[in-house]
Amino acid sequence: MSMFSNKEKTQKTKVMEINVVAKNTTINGDIISEGDFRIDGTLEGNIKTKGRVIIGIDGSVKGKIDAVNSDIEGKFSGELLVQETLTIKATAIISGDVVIGKLSVE
């Protein structure tokens, strides 16, 4: 009888995936994800993620975003909840309620 086990300990590594809503694509509805999101098209609905939400220069979101981090270059209208850092680019247009941890303006 051995005091040590030869069994390998398996470690689950969390792979963050990047989901993309491409330019000229429109989604109506809510999205819940573990990974990051990049929106270059249009989202009318809510998005909740444990990752980052990026709204590209051609992107538009109308609804609620609940994310850890967010970068906005395009248009956002609604409620924006960012736990850590919100980065706003010069081309961003934001209207609505914004609750953030930190703000970065570029």
N, CA and C atoms as an extended XYZ file, in Angstrom:
318
Properties=species:S:1:pos:R:3:atomname:S:1:resname:S:1:resid:I:1 pbc="F F F"
N         0.838       -1.169        0.000 N   MET     1
C         0.000        0.000        0.000 CA  MET     1
C         0.886        1.237        0.000 C   MET     1
N         0.629        2.116       -0.909 N   SER     2
C         1.446        3.304       -1.074 CA  SER     2
C         0.848        4.486       -0.329 C   SER     2
N         1.729        5.321        0.206 N   MET     3
C         1.270        6.514        0.911 CA  MET     3
C         0.965        7.653       -0.058 C   MET     3
N         1.513        7.563       -1.248 N   PHE     4
C         1.331        8.633       -2.226 CA  PHE     4
C         0.511        8.116       -3.397 C   PHE     4
N        -0.350        8.951       -3.888 N   SER     5
C        -1.194        8.575       -5.006 CA  SER     5
C        -0.528        8.983       -6.313 C   SER     5
N        -0.620        8.117       -7.294 N   ASN     6
C        -0.076        8.424       -8.609 CA  ASN     6
C        -1.096        9.119       -9.507 C   ASN     6
N        -2.258        9.372       -8.966 N   LYS     7
C        -3.290       10.027       -9.766 CA  LYS     7
C        -2.884       11.462      -10.059 C   LYS     7
N        -3.050       11.834      -11.298 N   GLU     8
C        -2.755       13.213      -11.671 CA  GLU     8
C        -3.903       14.099      -11.224 C   GLU     8
N        -3.534       15.226      -10.689 N   LYS     9
C        -4.552       16.189      -10.315 CA  LYS     9
C        -4.903       16.990      -11.561 C   LYS     9
N        -6.162       16.988      -11.887 N   THR    10
C        -6.583       17.758      -13.053 CA  THR    10
C        -6.964       19.155      -12.613 C   THR    10
N        -6.466       20.098      -13.353 N   GLN    11
C        -6.785       21.486      -13.076 CA  GLN    11
C        -7.645       22.004      -14.207 C   GLN    11
N        -8.716       22.631      -13.825 N   LYS    12
C        -9.584       23.227      -14.829 CA  LYS    12
C        -9.096       24.640      -15.088 C   LYS    12
N        -8.729       24.894      -16.327 N   THR    13
C        -8.315       26.235      -16.693 CA  THR    13
C        -9.459       26.893      -17.431 C   THR    13
N        -9.737       28.104      -17.045 N   LYS    14
C       -10.831       28.839      -17.649 CA  LYS    14
C       -10.320       29.551      -18.894 C   LYS    14
N       -10.850       29.181      -20.018 N   VAL    15
C       -10.462       29.792      -21.277 CA  VAL    15
C       -11.480       30.877      -21.599 C   VAL    15
N       -10.991       32.101      -21.697 N   MET    16
C       -11.878       33.205      -22.020 CA  MET    16
C       -12.030       33.280      -23.533 C   MET    16
N       -13.247       33.142      -23.987 N   GLU    17
C       -13.526       33.216      -25.404 CA  GLU    17
C       -13.977       34.618      -25.760 C   GLU    17
N       -13.713       35.020      -26.988 N   ILE    18
C       -14.170       36.312      -27.478 CA  ILE    18
C       -15.307       36.060      -28.455 C   ILE    18
N       -16.471       36.591      -28.125 N   ASN    19
C       -17.643       36.483      -28.976 CA  ASN    19
C       -17.781       37.781      -29.756 C   ASN    19
N       -18.155       37.687      -31.026 N   VAL    20
C       -18.225       38.869      -31.877 CA  VAL    20
C       -19.608       38.989      -32.514 C   VAL    20
N       -20.177       40.191      -32.412 N   VAL    21
C       -21.354       40.550      -33.190 CA  VAL    21
C       -20.812       41.419      -34.321 C   VAL    21
N       -20.783       40.858      -35.518 N   ALA    22
C       -20.116       41.502      -36.649 CA  ALA    22
C       -20.892       42.701      -37.180 C   ALA    22
N       -20.175       43.548      -37.905 N   LYS    23
C       -20.776       44.708      -38.566 CA  LYS    23
C       -21.919       44.231      -39.467 C   LYS    23
N       -22.979       45.014      -39.557 N   ASN    24
C       -24.179       44.704      -40.341 CA  ASN    24
C       -24.977       43.534      -39.772 C   ASN    24
N       -24.767       43.206      -38.492 N   THR    25
C       -25.533       42.177      -37.801 CA  THR    25
C       -26.329       42.829      -36.687 C   THR    25
N       -27.605       42.438      -36.555 N   THR    26
C       -28.458       42.963      -35.492 CA  THR    26
C       -28.956       41.808      -34.639 C   THR    26
N       -28.833       41.954      -33.325 N   ILE    27
C       -29.355       40.968      -32.382 CA  ILE    27
C       -30.364       41.665      -31.486 C   ILE    27
N       -31.561       41.080      -31.386 N   ASN    28
C       -32.587       41.552      -30.462 CA  ASN    28
C       -32.755       40.489      -29.390 C   ASN    28
N       -32.403       40.818      -28.149 N   GLY    29
C       -32.520       39.852      -27.068 CA  GLY    29
C       -31.400       40.009      -26.068 C   GLY    29
N       -31.413       39.163      -25.063 N   ASP    30
C       -30.446       39.232      -23.974 CA  ASP    30
C       -29.353       38.189      -24.165 C   ASP    30
N       -28.145       38.543      -23.722 N   ILE    31
C       -26.992       37.653      -23.824 CA  ILE    31
C       -26.367       37.505      -22.446 C   ILE    31
N       -26.092       36.265      -22.048 N   ILE    32
C       -25.363       35.974      -20.812 CA  ILE    32
C       -24.173       35.107      -21.202 C   ILE    32
N       -22.965       35.519      -20.779 N   SER    33
C       -21.760       34.817      -21.199 CA  SER    33
C       -20.690       34.874      -20.114 C   SER    33
N       -19.781       33.934      -20.166 N   GLU    34
C       -18.617       33.934      -19.279 CA  GLU    34
C       -17.449       34.677      -19.924 C   GLU    34
N       -17.469       34.783      -21.254 N   GLY    35
C       -16.337       35.340      -21.989 CA  GLY    35
C       -16.518       36.787      -22.396 C   GLY    35
N       -15.550       37.266      -23.169 N   ASP    36
C       -15.550       38.643      -23.653 CA  ASP    36
C       -16.455       38.787      -24.873 C   ASP    36
N       -16.923       40.012      -25.100 N   PHE    37
C       -17.778       40.315      -26.243 CA  PHE    37
C       -17.254       41.523      -26.982 C   PHE    37
N       -17.255       41.461      -28.303 N   ARG    38
C       -16.967       42.620      -29.146 CA  ARG    38
C       -18.183       42.834      -30.031 C   ARG    38
N       -18.709       44.051      -30.003 N   ILE    39
C       -19.907       44.364      -30.769 CA  ILE    39
C       -19.551       45.402      -31.825 C   ILE    39
N       -19.586       44.973      -33.082 N   ASP    40
C       -19.368       45.865      -34.211 CA  ASP    40
C       -20.669       46.077      -34.977 C   ASP    40
N       -21.703       45.352      -34.592 N   GLY    41
C       -23.025       45.490      -35.186 CA  GLY    41
C       -23.955       46.180      -34.201 C   GLY    41
N       -25.202       45.711      -34.134 N   THR    42
C       -26.213       46.315      -33.271 CA  THR    42
C       -26.779       45.277      -32.313 C   THR    42
N       -26.860       45.646      -31.036 N   LEU    43
C       -27.500       44.810      -30.022 CA  LEU    43
C       -28.593       45.633      -29.362 C   LEU    43
N       -29.820       45.130      -29.448 N   GLU    44
C       -30.934       45.731      -28.729 CA  GLU    44
C       -31.354       44.720      -27.678 C   GLU    44
N       -30.874       44.939      -26.464 N   GLY    45
C       -31.117       44.004      -25.382 CA  GLY    45
C       -30.043       44.162      -24.327 C   GLY    45
N       -29.974       43.207      -23.443 N   ASN    46
C       -29.048       43.267      -22.315 CA  ASN    46
C       -27.921       42.263      -22.501 C   ASN    46
N       -26.753       42.621      -21.976 N   ILE    47
C       -25.621       41.705      -22.005 CA  ILE    47
C       -24.997       41.655      -20.615 C   ILE    47
N       -24.798       40.428      -20.127 N   LYS    48
C       -24.165       40.220      -18.824 CA  LYS    48
C       -23.016       39.241      -19.023 C   LYS    48
N       -21.815       39.662      -18.594 N   THR    49
C       -20.647       38.811      -18.762 CA  THR    49
C       -19.670       39.013      -17.612 C   THR    49
N       -18.875       37.989      -17.350 N   LYS    50
C       -17.814       38.084      -16.351 CA  LYS    50
C       -16.521       38.564      -17.005 C   LYS    50
N       -16.615       38.968      -18.252 N   GLY    51
C       -15.460       39.447      -18.999 CA  GLY    51
C       -15.601       40.904      -19.395 C   GLY    51
N       -15.073       41.219      -20.577 N   ARG    52
C       -15.024       42.581      -21.109 CA  ARG    52
C       -16.030       42.706      -22.251 C   ARG    52
N       -16.689       43.855      -22.315 N   VAL    53
C       -17.551       44.186      -23.447 CA  VAL    53
C       -16.905       45.334      -24.207 C   VAL    53
N       -16.676       45.117      -25.493 N   ILE    54
C       -16.094       46.139      -26.359 CA  ILE    54
C       -17.145       46.525      -27.392 C   ILE    54
N       -17.451       47.813      -27.463 N   ILE    55
C       -18.326       48.310      -28.518 CA  ILE    55
C       -17.427       49.025      -29.514 C   ILE    55
N       -17.282       48.432      -30.705 N   GLY    56
C       -16.423       48.996      -31.739 CA  GLY    56
C       -16.994       50.290      -32.297 C   GLY    56
N       -16.216       50.953      -33.130 N   ILE    57
C       -16.598       52.260      -33.665 CA  ILE    57
C       -17.914       52.210      -34.447 C   ILE    57
N       -18.214       51.085      -35.086 N   ASP    58
C       -19.471       50.923      -35.820 CA  ASP    58
C       -20.542       50.229      -34.989 C   ASP    58
N       -20.233       49.896      -33.747 N   GLY    59
C       -21.155       49.166      -32.893 CA  GLY    59
C       -22.165       50.060      -32.194 C   GLY    59
N       -23.305       49.460      -31.847 N   SER    60
C       -24.364       50.180      -31.159 CA  SER    60
C       -25.078       49.225      -30.211 C   SER    60
N       -25.257       49.662      -28.961 N   VAL    61
C       -25.977       48.864      -27.971 CA  VAL    61
C       -27.043       49.735      -27.334 C   VAL    61
N       -28.268       49.204      -27.292 N   LYS    62
C       -29.366       49.861      -26.592 CA  LYS    62
C       -29.899       48.843      -25.598 C   LYS    62
N       -29.670       49.112      -24.296 N   GLY    63
C       -30.080       48.169      -23.269 CA  GLY    63
C       -29.214       48.312      -22.036 C   GLY    63
N       -28.913       47.189      -21.408 N   LYS    64
C       -28.116       47.186      -20.180 CA  LYS    64
C       -26.871       46.331      -20.395 C   LYS    64
N       -25.729       46.868      -19.981 N   ILE    65
C       -24.482       46.103      -19.983 CA  ILE    65
C       -24.046       45.929      -18.536 C   ILE    65
N       -23.758       44.692      -18.153 N   ASP    66
C       -23.229       44.363      -16.832 CA  ASP    66
C       -21.963       43.545      -17.080 C   ASP    66
N       -20.789       44.173      -16.867 N   ALA    67
C       -19.518       43.527      -17.198 CA  ALA    67
C       -18.440       43.910      -16.195 C   ALA    67
N       -17.329       43.192      -16.240 N   VAL    68
C       -16.194       43.507      -15.380 CA  VAL    68
C       -15.451       44.721      -15.931 C   VAL    68
N       -15.205       44.743      -17.252 N   ASN    69
C       -14.544       45.863      -17.931 CA  ASN    69
C       -15.290       46.163      -19.221 C   ASN    69
N       -15.147       47.384      -19.719 N   SER    70
C       -15.783       47.743      -20.981 CA  SER    70
C       -14.985       48.830      -21.687 C   SER    70
N       -14.889       48.705      -23.016 N   ASP    71
C       -14.275       49.716      -23.874 CA  ASP    71
C       -15.340       50.157      -24.869 C   ASP    71
N       -15.563       51.469      -24.972 N   ILE    72
C       -16.600       51.956      -25.876 CA  ILE    72
C       -16.012       52.940      -26.875 C   ILE    72
N       -16.184       52.595      -28.165 N   GLU    73
C       -15.815       53.476      -29.270 CA  GLU    73
C       -17.061       53.937      -30.016 C   GLU    73
N       -18.115       53.134      -29.961 N   GLY    74
C       -19.337       53.395      -30.711 CA  GLY    74
C       -20.421       54.022      -29.851 C   GLY    74
N       -21.670       53.575      -30.068 N   LYS    75
C       -22.828       54.170      -29.401 CA  LYS    75
C       -23.392       53.241      -28.335 C   LYS    75
N       -23.744       53.839      -27.192 N   PHE    76
C       -24.407       53.092      -26.123 CA  PHE    76
C       -25.523       53.944      -25.539 C   PHE    76
N       -26.674       53.305      -25.327 N   SER    77
C       -27.801       53.963      -24.694 CA  SER    77
C       -28.440       52.983      -23.722 C   SER    77
N       -28.559       53.387      -22.447 N   GLY    78
C       -29.171       52.503      -21.461 CA  GLY    78
C       -28.479       52.581      -20.120 C   GLY    78
N       -28.317       51.422      -19.492 N   GLU    79
C       -27.693       51.326      -18.173 CA  GLU    79
C       -26.379       50.564      -18.306 C   GLU    79
N       -25.303       51.185      -17.831 N   LEU    80
C       -23.967       50.615      -17.957 CA  LEU    80
C       -23.394       50.360      -16.569 C   LEU    80
N       -23.186       49.080      -16.232 N   LEU    81
C       -22.624       48.689      -14.939 CA  LEU    81
C       -21.285       48.007      -15.193 C   LEU    81
N       -20.194       48.669      -14.804 N   VAL    82
C       -18.851       48.135      -15.026 CA  VAL    82
C       -18.153       48.034      -13.675 C   VAL    82
N       -17.809       46.811      -13.274 N   GLN    83
C       -17.223       46.577      -11.956 CA  GLN    83
C       -15.836       47.191      -11.817 C   GLN    83
N       -15.046       47.130      -12.873 N   GLU    84
C       -13.677       47.643      -12.794 CA  GLU    84
C       -13.510       48.890      -13.661 C   GLU    84
N       -12.962       48.765      -14.881 N   THR    85
C       -12.603       49.943      -15.670 CA  THR    85
C       -13.459       50.105      -16.924 C   THR    85
N       -13.994       51.315      -17.093 N   LEU    86
C       -14.671       51.713      -18.322 CA  LEU    86
C       -13.714       52.608      -19.093 C   LEU    86
N       -13.398       52.221      -20.335 N   THR    87
C       -12.542       53.026      -21.199 CA  THR    87
C       -13.410       53.625      -22.300 C   THR    87
N       -13.411       54.957      -22.365 N   ILE    88
C       -14.208       55.664      -23.364 CA  ILE    88
C       -13.264       56.270      -24.397 C   ILE    88
N       -13.475       55.926      -25.653 N   LYS    89
C       -12.677       56.479      -26.754 CA  LYS    89
C       -13.310       57.786      -27.228 C   LYS    89
N       -12.568       58.575      -27.994 N   ALA    90
C       -13.024       59.891      -28.457 CA  ALA    90
C       -14.283       59.815      -29.312 C   ALA    90
N       -14.508       58.693      -29.985 N   THR    91
C       -15.655       58.546      -30.880 CA  THR    91
C       -16.918       58.054      -30.176 C   THR    91
N       -16.834       57.749      -28.887 N   ALA    92
C       -17.961       57.166      -28.148 CA  ALA    92
C       -19.091       58.168      -27.935 C   ALA    92
N       -20.322       57.649      -28.020 N   ILE    93
C       -21.520       58.416      -27.689 CA  ILE    93
C       -22.284       57.587      -26.666 C   ILE    93
N       -22.403       58.115      -25.442 N   ILE    94
C       -23.028       57.374      -24.346 CA  ILE    94
C       -24.162       58.199      -23.760 C   ILE    94
N       -25.325       57.559      -23.604 N   SER    95
C       -26.433       58.209      -22.911 CA  SER    95
C       -27.080       57.192      -21.978 C   SER    95
N       -27.470       57.663      -20.794 N   GLY    96
C       -28.093       56.777      -19.823 CA  GLY    96
C       -27.374       56.819      -18.494 C   GLY    96
N       -27.582       55.794      -17.692 N   ASP    97
C       -26.983       55.687      -16.364 CA  ASP    97
C       -25.691       54.888      -16.442 C   ASP    97
N       -24.653       55.396      -15.758 N   VAL    98
C       -23.346       54.743      -15.771 CA  VAL    98
C       -22.861       54.569      -14.338 C   VAL    98
N       -22.552       53.314      -13.957 N   VAL    99
C       -21.987       53.007      -12.644 CA  VAL    99
C       -20.709       52.216      -12.899 C   VAL    99
N       -19.559       52.767      -12.451 N   ILE   100
C       -18.272       52.150      -12.765 CA  ILE   100
C       -17.344       52.153      -11.557 C   ILE   100
N       -16.274       51.345      -11.656 N   GLY   101
C       -15.221       51.367      -10.652 CA  GLY   101
C       -14.204       52.447      -10.972 C   GLY   101
N       -13.676       52.434      -12.214 N   LYS   102
C       -12.680       53.411      -12.673 CA  LYS   102
C       -13.058       53.879      -14.070 C   LYS   102
N       -12.617       55.096      -14.409 N   LEU   103
C       -12.889       55.659      -15.724 CA  LEU   103
C       -11.585       56.018      -16.416 C   LEU   103
N       -11.477       55.629      -17.689 N   SER   104
C       -10.338       56.000      -18.518 CA  SER   104
C       -10.886       56.634      -19.790 C   SER   104
N       -10.425       57.852      -20.101 N   VAL   105
C       -10.882       58.550      -21.300 CA  VAL   105
C        -9.698       58.709      -22.241 C   VAL   105
N        -9.867       58.258      -23.472 N   GLU   106
C        -8.786       58.343      -24.465 CA  GLU   106
C        -9.222       59.200      -25.628 C   GLU   106
